[in-house]
Amino acid sequence: MTRVNRANLVGRSTRRLASLCLIAVLGCSTTPIRLPEPVAKASLRHPPAGSVLGTKGLYGGFAWRGIPYAAPPIGRRRFRAPVPAATWQGVREAIAFGSICPQYASSTNGDGSVSEGGTRRE
């Protein structure tokens, strides 16, 4: 095998290995890609806070996501009973979940990698 052929073979092998690694990393991703779900006009409902539109569910029902059930517990409301959410005008599209509630690690469970404020400690 000549020097040029050997270098070409090594280059192709390296590219193949890099491609395989990229495919493996992308295939093992834990975050699924979700397309926006269409709004279903028949899902229009009128709860006390305001009107909402949802999406068609998996088995023919409707799903409404991200509807606030209480005002955020900030300031004087921290560690108090929930206060009903503020009302809204118009129709709210309830097609996606809202922000998740951070779960802070403690000394009795978890690894302590999340600090006050929800930021990761390194």
GROMACS elastic network, one bead per residue, 0.5 to 0.9 nm:
[ bonds ]
;  ai    aj funct       b0    kb
    1     4     6  0.83266   500
    1     5     6  0.63818   500
    1     6     6  0.65123   500
    2     5     6  0.53260   500
    2     6     6  0.62226   500
    2     7     6  0.87309   500
    3     6     6  0.51805   500
    3     7     6  0.62613   500
    3     8     6  0.86493   500
    4     7     6  0.52413   500
    4     8     6  0.61837   500
    4     9     6  0.86207   500
    5     8     6  0.50338   500
    5     9     6  0.60665   500
    5    10     6  0.86187   500
    6     9     6  0.50535   500
    6    10     6  0.61999   500
    6    11     6  0.85985   500
    7    10     6  0.51334   500
    7    11     6  0.61274   500
    7    12     6  0.86601   500
    8    11     6  0.50881   500
    8    12     6  0.62272   500
    8    13     6  0.85871   500
    9    12     6  0.52227   500
    9    13     6  0.61259   500
    9    14     6  0.85994   500
   10    13     6  0.50517   500
   10    14     6  0.60822   500
   10    15     6  0.86290   500
   11    14     6  0.51583   500
   11    15     6  0.62646   500
   11    16     6  0.86512   500
   12    15     6  0.51355   500
   12    16     6  0.61391   500
   12    17     6  0.85862   500
   13    16     6  0.50959   500
   13    17     6  0.61207   500
   13    18     6  0.85678   500
   14    17     6  0.51023   500
   14    18     6  0.61022   500
   14    19     6  0.85641   500
   15    18     6  0.50696   500
   15    19     6  0.60937   500
   15    20     6  0.85384   500
   16    19     6  0.50905   500
   16    20     6  0.61040   500
   16    21     6  0.86024   500
   17    20     6  0.50573   500
   17    21     6  0.61525   500
   17    22     6  0.86075   500
   18    21     6  0.51185   500
   18    22     6  0.61908   500
   18    23     6  0.86720   500
   19    22     6  0.50917   500
   19    23     6  0.61999   500
   19    24     6  0.85910   500
   20    23     6  0.51488   500
   20    24     6  0.61524   500
   20    25     6  0.86669   500
   21    24     6  0.50258   500
   21    25     6  0.61448   500
   21    26     6  0.85949   500
   22    25     6  0.51720   500
   22    26     6  0.61425   500
   22    27     6  0.83979   500
   23    26     6  0.52037   500
   23    27     6  0.58781   500
   23    28     6  0.85262   500
   24    27     6  0.50530   500
   24    28     6  0.61436   500
   24    29     6  0.87617   500
   25    28     6  0.52589   500
   25    29     6  0.64412   500
   26    29     6  0.53338   500
   27    30     6  0.87184   500
   28    31     6  0.89907   500
   29    32     6  0.72833   500
   31    34     6  0.89797   500
   34    37     6  0.84752   500
   36    95     6  0.80285   500
   36    96     6  0.82488   500
   37    55     6  0.65931   500
   37    56     6  0.82476   500
   37    95     6  0.67925   500
   37    96     6  0.84075   500
   38    54     6  0.85948   500
   38    55     6  0.61926   500
   38    56     6  0.77882   500
   38    95     6  0.79758   500
   39    42     6  0.89253   500
   39    43     6  0.81008   500
   39    53     6  0.66478   500
   39    54     6  0.58496   500
   39    56     6  0.74405   500
   39    93     6  0.73702   500
   39    94     6  0.84995   500
   39    95     6  0.70316   500
   40    43     6  0.54848   500
   40    44     6  0.77598   500
   40    53     6  0.68463   500
   40    54     6  0.60190   500
   40    56     6  0.58805   500
   40    62     6  0.80260   500
   41    44     6  0.60069   500
   41    53     6  0.68182   500
   41    54     6  0.79115   500
   41    55     6  0.83520   500
   42    45     6  0.86499   500
   42    53     6  0.81143   500
   42    54     6  0.85367   500
   42    55     6  0.89690   500
   42    56     6  0.88621   500
   42    62     6  0.87092   500
   43    52     6  0.78718   500
   43    53     6  0.54487   500
   43    54     6  0.53754   500
   43    55     6  0.68459   500
   43    56     6  0.76764   500
   43    61     6  0.89205   500
   43    62     6  0.62241   500
   43    63     6  0.80906   500
   43    64     6  0.83902   500
   44    51     6  0.69335   500
   44    52     6  0.56738   500
   44    54     6  0.69043   500
   44    91     6  0.84322   500
   45    50     6  0.85407   500
   45    51     6  0.56884   500
   45    52     6  0.54751   500
   45    53     6  0.66237   500
   45    54     6  0.85454   500
   46    49     6  0.78911   500
   46    50     6  0.58230   500
   46    52     6  0.63987   500
   46    91     6  0.89306   500
   47    50     6  0.56905   500
   47    51     6  0.62498   500
   47    52     6  0.76685   500
   48    51     6  0.81220   500
   48    87     6  0.76434   500
   49    68     6  0.89026   500
   49    69     6  0.88342   500
   49    84     6  0.85814   500
   49    85     6  0.70877   500
   49    86     6  0.66821   500
   49    88     6  0.63626   500
   49    89     6  0.88189   500
   50    87     6  0.58426   500
   50    88     6  0.54702   500
   50    89     6  0.64543   500
   50    90     6  0.71956   500
   50    91     6  0.69384   500
   50    92     6  0.75640   500
   51    88     6  0.80768   500
   51    89     6  0.78985   500
   51    90     6  0.66213   500
   51    92     6  0.61619   500
   51    93     6  0.87603   500
   52    64     6  0.76986   500
   52    67     6  0.82684   500
   52    90     6  0.86294   500
   52    91     6  0.53178   500
   52    93     6  0.57738   500
   52    94     6  0.61440   500
   53    63     6  0.88898   500
   53    64     6  0.70036   500
   53    91     6  0.68663   500
   53    92     6  0.62231   500
   53    94     6  0.56692   500
   53    95     6  0.75727   500
   54    57     6  0.88663   500
   54    62     6  0.63398   500
   54    63     6  0.53996   500
   54    65     6  0.71673   500
   54    92     6  0.88312   500
   54    93     6  0.63039   500
   54    94     6  0.50930   500
   54    95     6  0.54871   500
   55    61     6  0.86052   500
   55    62     6  0.55785   500
   55    63     6  0.53013   500
   55    64     6  0.65634   500
   55    65     6  0.86619   500
   55    93     6  0.88473   500
   55    94     6  0.77328   500
   55    95     6  0.60199   500
   56    59     6  0.82867   500
   56    60     6  0.63170   500
   56    61     6  0.60167   500
   56    63     6  0.62525   500
   57    60     6  0.53867   500
   57    63     6  0.54681   500
   58    61     6  0.70493   500
   58    62     6  0.82681   500
   58    63     6  0.88642   500
   59    62     6  0.86523   500
   63    94     6  0.81406   500
   63    95     6  0.76249   500
   64    67     6  0.71240   500
   64    93     6  0.82580   500
   64    95     6  0.60320   500
   64    96     6  0.79450   500
   64    97     6  0.87135   500
   65    93     6  0.85984   500
   65    95     6  0.52947   500
   65    96     6  0.52032   500
   65    98     6  0.75056   500
   66    69     6  0.89690   500
   66    93     6  0.89657   500
   66    94     6  0.57507   500
   66    95     6  0.71991   500
   66    96     6  0.58199   500
   66    99     6  0.82516   500
   67    92     6  0.85642   500
   67    94     6  0.62664   500
   67    97     6  0.80587   500
   67    98     6  0.77619   500
   68    71     6  0.73955   500
   68    72     6  0.89063   500
   68    84     6  0.86684   500
   68    85     6  0.61170   500
   68    86     6  0.85510   500
   68    98     6  0.82703   500
   69    82     6  0.87649   500
   69    83     6  0.86201   500
   69    84     6  0.63667   500
   69    85     6  0.56084   500
   70    73     6  0.82955   500
   70    82     6  0.58491   500
   70    83     6  0.53859   500
   70    86     6  0.78131   500
   71    74     6  0.85621   500
   71    77     6  0.86495   500
   71    82     6  0.69572   500
   71    83     6  0.55496   500
   71    84     6  0.57960   500
   71    86     6  0.66753   500
   72    77     6  0.78268   500
   72    78     6  0.85044   500
   72    82     6  0.83279   500
   72    83     6  0.82937   500
   72    85     6  0.79812   500
   73    76     6  0.78692   500
   73    79     6  0.71753   500
   73    80     6  0.76296   500
   73    81     6  0.88289   500
   73    82     6  0.73503   500
   73    83     6  0.83830   500
   74    77     6  0.53843   500
   74    78     6  0.50460   500
   74    79     6  0.87102   500
   75    78     6  0.57358   500
   76    79     6  0.83448   500
   76    80     6  0.80014   500
   77    80     6  0.53330   500
   77    81     6  0.75822   500
   77    82     6  0.77249   500
   77    83     6  0.80501   500
   78    81     6  0.85500   500
   79    82     6  0.87943   500
   80    83     6  0.86191   500
   82    85     6  0.88056   500
   83    86     6  0.88973   500
   84    87     6  0.88192   500
   88    91     6  0.80141   500
   88    92     6  0.79044   500
   89    92     6  0.82743   500
   93    96     6  0.82947   500
   94    97     6  0.78403   500
   97   100     6  0.82443   500
  100   103     6  0.89992   500
  102   114     6  0.88811   500
  102   117     6  0.86987   500
  102   118     6  0.62337   500
  103   114     6  0.82601   500
  103   118     6  0.81517   500
  104   110     6  0.83360   500
  104   112     6  0.76971   500
  104   113     6  0.84599   500
  104   114     6  0.58639   500
  104   115     6  0.69640   500
  104   116     6  0.74826   500
  104   118     6  0.73203   500
  105   108     6  0.82228   500
  105   109     6  0.63672   500
  105   111     6  0.62877   500
  105   113     6  0.69262   500
  105   114     6  0.61503   500
  105   115     6  0.78527   500
  106   109     6  0.54226   500
  106   110     6  0.60297   500
  106   111     6  0.75325   500
  106   112     6  0.60490   500
  107   110     6  0.70801   500
  107   111     6  0.78113   500
  107   112     6  0.70100   500
  109   112     6  0.82672   500
  110   113     6  0.79753   500
  111   114     6  0.81606   500
  112   115     6  0.71940   500
  112   121     6  0.80366   500
  113   119     6  0.84556   500
  113   120     6  0.56307   500
  113   121     6  0.51652   500
  113   122     6  0.70831   500
  114   117     6  0.82379   500
  114   118     6  0.58947   500
  114   119     6  0.57294   500
  114   121     6  0.58639   500
  115   118     6  0.57696   500
  115   119     6  0.56628   500
  115   120     6  0.61664   500
  115   121     6  0.63100   500
  116   119     6  0.69974   500
